[in-house]
Amino acid sequence: MKTIRNKILEFVLLLQSGKSIFNELNKLKKYEKQSINENLKTQQKNLEKILLYSWKYVPYYKKILEEAKVVVNEEILLENFHQVKILDKEILANNFNSLITTNKKFRRNMYTNYSGGSTGTPTKFIQAQHYRIREMAAKWYYYTLINSFPCKHIKLWGSERDIIQAKFSIRSRMMNFLQQRKILNSFQMTQKNMFDYTNEINKYKPIIIEAYAQSIYELAIFIKNNNLKIFSPEGIIASAGTLYPSMKKLIEDVFQCVVLNRYGTREVGDVACSCEKNQGLHMNIINNYIEILDDNLQPAEPGEIGQIYITKLTNFTMPLIRYKIGDLGIPSKNTECGCGRGFPLLEFVEGREMSVFKTKDGTIVPAEFFIHFIGVVFNKGIISKFQVIQNDYDKITIKYILQERENLDGYKKQISYAIRRVMGEDCQIFWREVDQIPNLPSGKYLYTLSEIQ
């Protein structure tokens, strides 16, 4: 049953996009109850639709799709889809105008958006209100894995641009009220801010907390180290960064609630999210066609890491086909989850390629190794923050903010020993004490950073 607040919210969004967000949300909830095979058939139809549309109305893709023999005599041949040229950030920038639709219907209410700039320079792309409402519904759907939505929730967010808009824009303040949303700025997680945020959570008593993975992890550490009481929401959704198992466990222990891991980007919206069963991330295959490919652009084997490529099935203003996100993922060995939902599983998203370390023989060392040993196993309140940088295959620099000098030397020896066991006995390790370690422009924080190209 819709509340008066929800009816007003629906009307406001309907004026903007011409679509009812609750209708879009209910569609996804219906797909949830269908089998994976049924939803895969819907995905195939949506893929064929965006491909034919792109061939007709997007100048860049007419030649690309014909060369790949995906469109022949105005018919779609999906068996040739793997031959479509990969779209990356550089190609997108160089062909920006020719990637925008010529169809007037989908040029209405266009707006420019940008990625968070995790790789250095923010990526520019075009979206429109009809796309935005469907992606908003997709985000809401993942909220419903915890509770019916909209509901009282706190957003602990780190994007300076988002925070400024939410704080000063009249429209954003109205939307915050209608969605029962309170926003806390995690751009700088100072001791004072974290104390204030703890009090705010206790006072507001949110049903759901949505947060940057790193920010809610830092807040959980702060609450634990200071023996503070904290209100337990029904669930937490961690996003905008890799949620490693050790981080997830600590957050769950502190807040005493389920923690869901959600994956998405500004370019393509929310793509996948875990559920209460914690068996992987449910992929939204209605809105996305997701490929995880190895270095030879062949499908990665279940359990093996590969690059994530997304074909967005809902953006008809600037279609992104086989778009290289820049993140790494692992296909699941089991596509079905014990919860019975009709969305197949993705085992794990490793995060940005630049956050993963490699040895000389090509072995991949995930960031979780460093987070677990440096931040959890050996850290007994000695350091408050760290960042590990791989300068070369056999050279690592560890930046750290000191909290307690006693036992520091022993801590360093234990960490250095553990790192050399994985990176090689000849690995040089340099420790640098610093006063602060800045976040990325997007507000995200990298625990690990590889400088190897």
NUSE-864107 format. One record per residue (C-alpha): x, y, z; chain; residue in one letter. Coordinates in Angstrom, 3 decimals. Example, Ala and Ser with C-alpha at 12.3 -4.5 7.8 and 13.67 -1.06 7.14 Angstrom:
NUSE-864107
- c1,c2,c3,cadena,residuo
- 12.300,-4.500,7.800,A,a;
- 13.670,-1.060,7.140,A,s;
end
This chain:
NUSE-864107
- c1,c2,c3,cadena,residuo
- 0.000,0.000,0.000,A,m;
- 1.420,3.382,-1.049,A,k;
- 1.692,6.132,1.546,A,t;
- 0.868,9.757,0.677,A,i;
- 4.591,10.439,0.635,A,r;
- 5.136,7.607,-1.860,A,n;
- 2.308,8.847,-4.091,A,k;
- 3.878,12.317,-4.213,A,i;
- 7.275,10.768,-4.956,A,l;
- 5.813,8.672,-7.771,A,e;
- 4.097,11.724,-9.274,A,f;
- 7.291,13.827,-9.193,A,v;
- 9.311,11.093,-10.912,A,l;
- 6.498,10.476,-13.414,A,l;
- 6.629,14.125,-14.487,A,l;
- 10.381,13.839,-15.077,A,q;
- 10.502,10.576,-16.990,A,s;
- 7.022,9.564,-18.093,A,g;
- 7.465,6.276,-16.232,A,k;
- 6.195,5.089,-12.854,A,s;
- 9.083,3.997,-10.667,A,i;
- 6.797,1.684,-8.689,A,f;
- 5.680,-0.031,-11.907,A,n;
- 9.329,-0.516,-12.888,A,e;
- 10.130,-1.846,-9.414,A,l;
- 7.199,-4.269,-9.520,A,n;
- 8.406,-5.591,-12.885,A,k;
- 11.759,-6.515,-11.334,A,l;
- 10.004,-8.160,-8.392,A,k;
- 8.016,-10.267,-10.875,A,k;
- 11.220,-11.261,-12.679,A,y;
- 12.624,-12.239,-9.286,A,e;
- 9.939,-14.931,-8.992,A,k;
- 10.578,-16.353,-12.479,A,q;
- 13.188,-18.973,-13.290,A,s;
- 16.674,-17.994,-14.419,A,i;
- 16.008,-19.564,-17.830,A,n;
- 12.866,-17.461,-18.314,A,e;
- 14.787,-14.315,-17.424,A,n;
- 17.642,-15.260,-19.753,A,l;
- 15.111,-15.380,-22.601,A,k;
- 13.963,-11.871,-21.670,A,t;
- 17.586,-10.746,-21.552,A,q;
- 18.162,-12.130,-25.053,A,q;
- 15.154,-10.200,-26.400,A,k;
- 16.406,-7.022,-24.717,A,n;
- 19.885,-7.568,-26.161,A,l;
- 18.507,-8.050,-29.673,A,e;
- 16.399,-4.913,-29.227,A,k;
- 19.302,-2.659,-28.185,A,i;
- 21.535,-4.055,-30.955,A,l;
- 18.993,-3.456,-33.717,A,l;
- 18.182,-0.025,-32.304,A,y;
- 21.889,0.910,-32.130,A,s;
- 22.405,-0.199,-35.731,A,w;
- 19.505,1.998,-36.870,A,k;
- 20.015,5.121,-34.780,A,y;
- 23.593,5.281,-33.436,A,v;
- 26.151,6.234,-36.127,A,p;
- 29.126,4.612,-34.384,A,y;
- 27.460,1.210,-34.172,A,y;
- 26.122,0.932,-37.720,A,k;
- 29.553,0.080,-39.111,A,k;
- 30.709,-1.818,-35.995,A,i;
- 27.711,-4.167,-35.956,A,l;
- 27.806,-4.753,-39.698,A,e;
- 31.531,-5.581,-39.630,A,e;
- 30.919,-8.074,-36.815,A,a;
- 28.058,-9.584,-38.851,A,k;
- 25.745,-9.098,-35.892,A,v;
- 23.268,-7.256,-38.122,A,v;
- 22.675,-8.889,-41.507,A,v;
- 19.694,-7.852,-43.651,A,n;
- 18.233,-6.080,-40.612,A,e;
- 18.292,-9.309,-38.608,A,e;
- 20.293,-9.913,-35.429,A,i;
- 22.738,-12.833,-35.359,A,l;
- 23.684,-13.218,-31.700,A,l;
- 26.099,-16.042,-32.503,A,e;
- 28.430,-13.316,-33.827,A,n;
- 28.080,-11.030,-30.820,A,f;
- 31.535,-12.016,-29.524,A,h;
- 33.023,-10.373,-32.633,A,q;
- 31.718,-6.907,-31.733,A,v;
- 34.596,-4.530,-31.039,A,k;
- 35.179,-3.771,-27.359,A,i;
- 34.223,-0.272,-26.234,A,l;
- 36.622,1.279,-23.723,A,d;
- 36.888,4.731,-22.148,A,k;
- 39.307,6.030,-24.789,A,e;
- 37.122,4.896,-27.704,A,i;
- 34.080,6.377,-25.976,A,l;
- 35.818,9.755,-25.610,A,a;
- 37.117,9.761,-29.200,A,n;
- 33.715,8.846,-30.680,A,n;
- 31.526,10.674,-28.189,A,f;
- 29.117,12.444,-30.558,A,n;
- 28.686,9.465,-32.891,A,s;
- 27.684,7.310,-29.901,A,l;
- 24.629,9.488,-29.203,A,i;
- 21.328,8.405,-30.736,A,t;
- 19.735,10.293,-33.621,A,t;
- 16.283,9.169,-32.467,A,n;
- 14.441,12.268,-31.203,A,k;
- 12.327,10.300,-28.750,A,k;
- 15.373,9.165,-26.789,A,f;
- 17.178,12.492,-27.070,A,r;
- 14.525,14.121,-24.899,A,r;
- 15.616,15.032,-21.363,A,n;
- 19.224,14.072,-22.051,A,m;
- 21.855,14.940,-19.471,A,y;
- 25.605,14.538,-19.149,A,t;
- 26.986,12.310,-16.416,A,n;
- 30.509,11.442,-15.331,A,y;
- 32.181,8.454,-13.716,A,s;
- 33.850,8.937,-10.342,A,g;
- 37.305,9.220,-11.890,A,g;
- 38.796,6.203,-10.089,A,s;
- 41.197,5.645,-12.969,A,t;
- 42.354,9.266,-13.043,A,g;
- 40.118,11.253,-15.399,A,t;
- 36.304,11.029,-15.056,A,p;
- 34.580,9.434,-18.056,A,t;
- 31.887,11.553,-19.717,A,k;
- 28.710,9.930,-21.061,A,f;
- 25.073,10.709,-21.865,A,i;
- 21.940,9.400,-20.170,A,q;
- 18.272,10.450,-20.112,A,a;
- 15.346,10.479,-17.691,A,q;
- 13.715,7.354,-19.158,A,h;
- 16.960,5.481,-18.389,A,y;
- 17.368,7.077,-14.973,A,r;
- 13.973,5.929,-13.700,A,i;
- 14.622,2.297,-14.676,A,r;
- 18.019,2.367,-13.008,A,e;
- 16.536,3.992,-9.934,A,m;
- 14.027,1.140,-9.770,A,a;
- 16.919,-1.331,-10.071,A,a;
- 18.582,0.331,-7.084,A,k;
- 15.331,0.206,-5.135,A,w;
- 14.955,-3.464,-5.973,A,y;
- 18.216,-4.225,-4.180,A,y;
- 16.909,-2.283,-1.157,A,y;
- 13.904,-4.627,-1.101,A,t;
- 16.253,-7.536,-0.451,A,l;
- 16.308,-6.078,3.066,A,i;
- 12.955,-4.298,3.474,A,n;
- 10.083,-2.816,1.485,A,s;
- 11.190,0.484,0.011,A,f;
- 11.127,3.503,0.355,A,p;
- 11.811,3.368,4.080,A,c;
- 13.896,5.254,6.630,A,k;
- 17.489,4.973,5.499,A,h;
- 20.848,6.649,5.920,A,i;
- 23.254,7.101,3.041,A,k;
- 26.897,7.304,4.131,A,l;
- 28.290,8.541,0.849,A,w;
- 31.671,9.791,-0.290,A,g;
- 31.157,11.525,-3.631,A,s;
- 31.785,15.224,-3.085,A,e;
- 29.654,16.078,-6.143,A,r;
- 26.708,14.023,-4.865,A,d;
- 26.990,15.484,-1.373,A,i;
- 27.081,19.102,-2.590,A,i;
- 24.024,18.545,-4.802,A,q;
- 22.123,16.778,-2.034,A,a;
- 22.921,19.510,0.485,A,k;
- 22.214,22.625,-1.550,A,f;
- 19.775,21.600,-4.293,A,s;
- 16.123,22.219,-3.415,A,i;
- 15.100,19.283,-5.592,A,r;
- 17.555,16.967,-3.815,A,s;
- 16.363,18.047,-0.394,A,r;
- 12.778,17.376,-1.460,A,m;
- 13.783,13.927,-2.784,A,m;
- 15.589,13.166,0.474,A,n;
- 12.378,13.937,2.365,A,f;
- 10.159,11.909,0.036,A,l;
- 12.513,8.914,0.104,A,q;
- 13.004,9.178,3.899,A,q;
- 16.722,9.506,3.279,A,r;
- 19.334,11.174,5.468,A,k;
- 22.768,11.742,3.921,A,i;
- 26.028,11.695,5.876,A,l;
- 29.199,12.885,4.155,A,n;
- 31.935,10.271,4.292,A,s;
- 34.369,12.254,2.156,A,f;
- 36.509,12.778,5.258,A,q;
- 36.051,10.203,7.983,A,m;
- 37.563,12.218,10.838,A,t;
- 37.301,11.064,14.445,A,q;
- 34.799,13.848,15.172,A,k;
- 32.702,13.064,12.092,A,n;
- 32.558,9.370,12.944,A,m;
- 31.474,10.159,16.503,A,f;
- 28.756,12.475,15.127,A,d;
- 27.646,9.861,12.571,A,y;
- 27.358,7.236,15.298,A,t;
- 25.070,9.559,17.261,A,n;
- 23.080,10.368,14.110,A,e;
- 22.480,6.671,13.389,A,i;
- 21.400,6.073,16.985,A,n;
- 19.038,9.040,16.807,A,k;
- 17.503,8.423,13.357,A,y;
- 17.256,4.620,13.720,A,k;
- 17.375,3.795,9.998,A,p;
- 15.938,0.553,8.661,A,i;
- 18.676,0.442,6.003,A,i;
- 22.144,1.982,5.782,A,i;
- 23.656,2.420,2.320,A,e;
- 27.359,3.215,2.356,A,a;
- 30.682,3.205,0.620,A,y;
- 32.227,-0.141,1.573,A,a;
- 35.370,1.529,2.877,A,q;
- 33.435,4.207,4.812,A,s;
- 31.155,1.824,6.699,A,i;
- 34.180,-0.383,7.394,A,y;
- 36.077,2.567,8.894,A,e;
- 33.035,3.537,10.938,A,l;
- 32.682,-0.028,12.232,A,a;
- 36.348,-0.060,13.307,A,i;
- 35.859,3.293,15.070,A,f;
- 32.759,2.072,16.912,A,i;
- 34.509,-1.139,17.960,A,k;
- 37.743,0.524,19.100,A,n;
- 35.842,3.112,21.148,A,n;
- 33.336,0.633,22.628,A,n;
- 30.397,2.721,21.411,A,l;
- 26.790,1.596,21.306,A,k;
- 25.247,1.558,17.839,A,i;
- 21.701,1.067,16.583,A,f;
- 21.284,-2.124,14.561,A,s;
- 19.427,-1.563,11.251,A,p;
- 17.717,-4.414,9.407,A,e;
- 20.530,-4.393,6.880,A,g;
- 23.451,-2.540,5.326,A,i;
- 24.190,-2.212,1.606,A,i;
- 27.888,-1.676,0.928,A,a;
- 28.789,-0.293,-2.475,A,s;
- 31.222,1.904,-4.458,A,a;
- 34.229,-0.219,-3.594,A,g;
- 35.194,-3.831,-3.053,A,t;
- 33.689,-5.413,0.062,A,l;
- 36.165,-8.076,1.111,A,y;
- 35.112,-10.948,3.414,A,p;
- 37.108,-9.661,6.407,A,s;
- 35.524,-6.208,6.003,A,m;
- 32.031,-7.706,5.722,A,k;
- 32.469,-9.820,8.858,A,k;
- 33.638,-6.904,10.982,A,l;
- 30.754,-4.676,9.815,A,i;
- 28.238,-7.455,10.556,A,e;
- 29.758,-8.062,14.003,A,d;
- 29.597,-4.379,14.954,A,v;
- 26.144,-3.537,13.550,A,f;
- 24.626,-6.977,14.216,A,q;
- 22.793,-7.128,10.901,A,c;
- 23.064,-8.563,7.402,A,v;
- 25.491,-6.778,5.061,A,v;
- 24.813,-6.929,1.310,A,l;
- 27.500,-6.344,-1.304,A,n;
- 26.266,-4.270,-4.267,A,r;
- 28.205,-3.671,-7.474,A,y;
- 27.591,-0.905,-9.977,A,g;
- 29.113,2.084,-11.745,A,t;
- 27.919,5.491,-12.859,A,r;
- 28.190,4.442,-16.510,A,e;
- 25.878,1.439,-16.231,A,v;
- 24.094,1.747,-12.882,A,g;
- 23.657,-1.123,-10.432,A,d;
- 24.647,-4.463,-11.906,A,v;
- 24.622,-7.048,-9.108,A,a;
- 24.013,-7.438,-5.382,A,c;
- 24.277,-10.228,-2.834,A,s;
- 21.314,-11.375,-0.754,A,c;
- 20.850,-12.787,2.735,A,e;
- 22.229,-16.183,1.619,A,k;
- 25.633,-14.641,0.791,A,n;
- 26.311,-17.151,-2.011,A,q;
- 27.324,-14.529,-4.579,A,g;
- 25.917,-11.414,-6.229,A,l;
- 22.583,-11.570,-8.073,A,h;
- 23.090,-10.080,-11.555,A,m;
- 20.328,-7.888,-12.962,A,n;
- 20.192,-9.620,-16.347,A,i;
- 17.055,-7.734,-17.368,A,i;
- 18.957,-4.436,-17.552,A,n;
- 22.436,-5.765,-18.342,A,n;
- 24.264,-8.288,-20.487,A,y;
- 27.391,-9.155,-18.506,A,i;
- 30.546,-10.797,-19.814,A,e;
- 33.617,-11.786,-17.793,A,i;
- 36.482,-12.367,-20.201,A,l;
- 40.124,-13.383,-19.933,A,d;
- 43.053,-11.577,-21.573,A,d;
- 42.201,-13.264,-24.899,A,n;
- 38.584,-12.030,-24.713,A,l;
- 37.373,-15.563,-24.065,A,q;
- 34.836,-16.292,-21.293,A,p;
- 36.602,-16.743,-17.958,A,a;
- 36.087,-20.136,-16.340,A,e;
- 33.931,-20.307,-13.185,A,p;
- 36.115,-19.424,-10.210,A,g;
- 38.695,-17.638,-12.376,A,e;
- 39.203,-13.886,-12.505,A,i;
- 38.495,-11.849,-15.639,A,g;
- 37.645,-8.386,-16.933,A,q;
- 34.020,-7.235,-16.673,A,i;
- 32.297,-6.041,-19.866,A,y;
- 28.754,-4.673,-19.782,A,i;
- 26.200,-4.181,-22.531,A,t;
- 23.597,-1.819,-21.106,A,k;
- 20.104,-2.856,-22.175,A,l;
- 18.252,0.252,-20.954,A,t;
- 20.262,3.225,-22.262,A,n;
- 18.857,4.117,-25.690,A,f;
- 20.379,7.602,-25.625,A,t;
- 24.019,6.510,-25.621,A,m;
- 24.118,2.707,-25.891,A,p;
- 27.170,1.079,-24.334,A,l;
- 27.868,-2.273,-26.000,A,i;
- 30.608,-4.558,-24.661,A,r;
- 31.847,-1.693,-22.508,A,y;
- 35.038,-2.374,-20.561,A,k;
- 34.308,-1.146,-17.060,A,i;
- 37.843,-1.568,-15.724,A,g;
- 36.791,-3.897,-12.901,A,d;
- 37.622,-7.546,-12.365,A,l;
- 35.071,-10.244,-11.581,A,g;
- 34.836,-13.966,-10.958,A,i;
- 32.076,-16.077,-12.587,A,p;
- 30.235,-18.265,-10.106,A,s;
- 30.512,-22.051,-10.168,A,k;
- 26.864,-22.129,-9.101,A,n;
- 24.521,-19.879,-11.080,A,t;
- 21.516,-20.495,-8.806,A,e;
- 21.262,-19.128,-5.270,A,c;
- 19.650,-20.935,-2.357,A,g;
- 17.186,-18.050,-2.014,A,c;
- 15.474,-19.128,-5.258,A,g;
- 15.496,-15.704,-6.922,A,r;
- 15.522,-15.718,-10.718,A,g;
- 18.745,-13.760,-11.120,A,f;
- 21.977,-15.757,-11.684,A,p;
- 25.025,-15.331,-9.484,A,l;
- 28.343,-13.602,-9.934,A,l;
- 30.842,-15.028,-7.446,A,e;
- 32.772,-11.870,-6.631,A,f;
- 33.851,-8.473,-7.937,A,v;
- 37.514,-7.860,-7.222,A,e;
- 37.438,-4.152,-7.985,A,g;
- 39.614,-1.983,-10.155,A,r;
- 42.375,-3.663,-12.130,A,e;
- 44.816,-1.152,-10.653,A,m;
- 44.046,-2.399,-7.110,A,s;
- 45.190,-5.964,-7.844,A,v;
- 48.846,-6.992,-7.473,A,f;
- 50.736,-9.398,-9.722,A,k;
- 53.928,-11.394,-9.282,A,t;
- 56.511,-11.884,-12.037,A,k;
- 54.989,-15.229,-13.013,A,d;
- 51.556,-13.622,-13.489,A,g;
- 50.014,-14.785,-10.211,A,t;
- 47.264,-12.395,-9.068,A,i;
- 47.308,-11.303,-5.418,A,v;
- 43.959,-9.725,-4.414,A,p;
- 43.710,-6.645,-2.211,A,a;
- 41.939,-8.787,0.400,A,e;
- 45.287,-10.377,1.324,A,f;
- 46.745,-7.031,2.400,A,f;
- 43.548,-5.771,4.034,A,i;
- 43.235,-8.982,6.028,A,h;
- 46.818,-9.223,7.280,A,f;
- 47.676,-5.540,7.676,A,i;
- 44.305,-4.282,8.860,A,g;
- 42.926,-7.263,10.777,A,v;
- 45.237,-10.166,11.707,A,v;
- 48.273,-8.272,12.983,A,f;
- 46.827,-4.822,13.645,A,n;
- 46.038,-4.410,17.330,A,k;
- 45.400,-0.677,17.241,A,g;
- 48.913,0.087,15.954,A,i;
- 47.890,1.880,12.737,A,i;
- 44.642,3.676,11.903,A,s;
- 44.915,3.676,8.102,A,k;
- 47.147,2.230,5.402,A,f;
- 47.732,1.974,1.663,A,q;
- 49.933,-0.592,-0.080,A,v;
- 51.531,0.415,-3.403,A,i;
- 53.155,-2.046,-5.793,A,q;
- 55.920,0.007,-7.436,A,n;
- 57.334,-3.012,-9.279,A,d;
- 56.995,-6.792,-9.198,A,y;
- 59.505,-6.968,-6.347,A,d;
- 59.023,-3.562,-4.741,A,k;
- 56.222,-2.535,-2.376,A,i;
- 55.648,0.662,-0.390,A,t;
- 53.334,0.688,2.625,A,i;
- 51.994,4.075,3.699,A,k;
- 50.503,4.127,7.187,A,y;
- 49.072,6.522,9.739,A,i;
- 50.427,5.632,13.162,A,l;
- 48.088,5.232,16.101,A,q;
- 50.284,3.477,18.693,A,e;
- 54.092,3.324,18.362,A,r;
- 54.582,0.495,20.876,A,e;
- 55.082,-2.873,19.127,A,n;
- 55.390,-1.120,15.736,A,l;
- 58.679,-2.835,14.841,A,d;
- 57.292,-6.290,15.597,A,g;
- 54.168,-5.484,13.591,A,y;
- 56.268,-4.464,10.585,A,k;
- 58.302,-7.680,10.747,A,k;
- 55.187,-9.868,10.852,A,q;
- 53.602,-8.047,7.905,A,i;
- 56.797,-8.050,5.835,A,s;
- 57.198,-11.791,6.397,A,y;
- 53.602,-12.491,5.295,A,a;
- 53.968,-10.325,2.174,A,i;
- 57.213,-12.004,1.091,A,r;
- 55.591,-15.422,1.440,A,r;
- 53.145,-14.343,-1.283,A,v;
- 55.066,-11.812,-3.388,A,m;
- 58.440,-13.581,-3.255,A,g;
- 61.368,-13.677,-0.822,A,e;
- 63.234,-11.015,-2.839,A,d;
- 60.413,-8.485,-2.519,A,c;
- 61.618,-5.159,-1.099,A,q;
- 59.205,-3.564,1.366,A,i;
- 59.396,0.108,2.297,A,f;
- 57.378,1.538,5.192,A,w;
- 56.378,5.234,5.107,A,r;
- 54.712,6.924,8.052,A,e;
- 52.430,9.749,6.841,A,v;
- 49.979,12.210,8.383,A,d;
- 47.172,11.505,5.919,A,q;
- 46.308,9.332,2.918,A,i;
- 43.874,11.133,0.588,A,p;
- 40.839,9.540,-1.022,A,n;
- 40.289,9.510,-4.779,A,l;
- 38.400,12.482,-6.296,A,p;
- 35.239,10.335,-6.160,A,s;
- 35.635,9.922,-2.405,A,g;
- 36.567,6.256,-2.752,A,k;
- 39.662,4.911,-1.060,A,y;
- 42.143,2.406,-2.466,A,l;
- 43.766,0.136,0.106,A,y;
- 46.020,-1.180,-2.645,A,t;
- 47.380,0.493,-5.768,A,l;
- 49.461,-1.139,-8.491,A,s;
- 51.743,1.057,-10.602,A,e;
- 52.557,-1.829,-12.950,A,i;
- 51.113,-1.297,-16.428,A,q;
end
